[in-house]
């Protein structure tokens, strides 16, 4: 599912809301998740999962094309851990 499909589904299930308002709501939710993670905070959506940021230390990597060693700087990457309800639903429980 892509963002526009999510907006359309919410708009279809809530006919009292205008589509542009639903787009703004969904956009605001995503923006707040991004902002919280950019500040290093954890975002937990009960039953769905938790978004967090993990730090990857600097290391020596390898260019797969040439085999040459390259220095990879430290970086922060997003991490998602599924909630119990989502995990159970995916496994048919």
PEWO-V352229 format. One record per residue. N is the residue number from 1. PHI is phi as a letter, one per 20 degrees, with the letter a starting at -180 (NA if undefined). Layout:
BEGIN
N;PHI, N;PHI
END
This chain:
BEGIN
1;NA, 2;d, 3;g, 4;f, 5;f, 6;f, 7;g, 8;f, 9;f, 10;f, 11;f, 12;f, 13;e, 14;c, 15;f, 16;f, 17;d, 18;f, 19;f, 20;f, 21;f, 22;f, 23;g, 24;f, 25;f, 26;f, 27;f, 28;f, 29;f, 30;f, 31;f, 32;f, 33;f, 34;f, 35;f, 36;f, 37;f, 38;f, 39;e, 40;n, 41;e, 42;e, 43;d, 44;d, 45;d, 46;g, 47;n, 48;d, 49;r, 50;c, 51;d, 52;b, 53;d, 54;d, 55;e, 56;d, 57;f, 58;f, 59;b, 60;e, 61;d, 62;c, 63;f, 64;f, 65;f, 66;d, 67;n, 68;f, 69;f, 70;c, 71;e, 72;d, 73;f, 74;f, 75;b, 76;d, 77;c, 78;f, 79;c, 80;c, 81;d, 82;f, 83;e, 84;f, 85;f, 86;f, 87;f, 88;f, 89;f, 90;f, 91;e, 92;m, 93;d
END
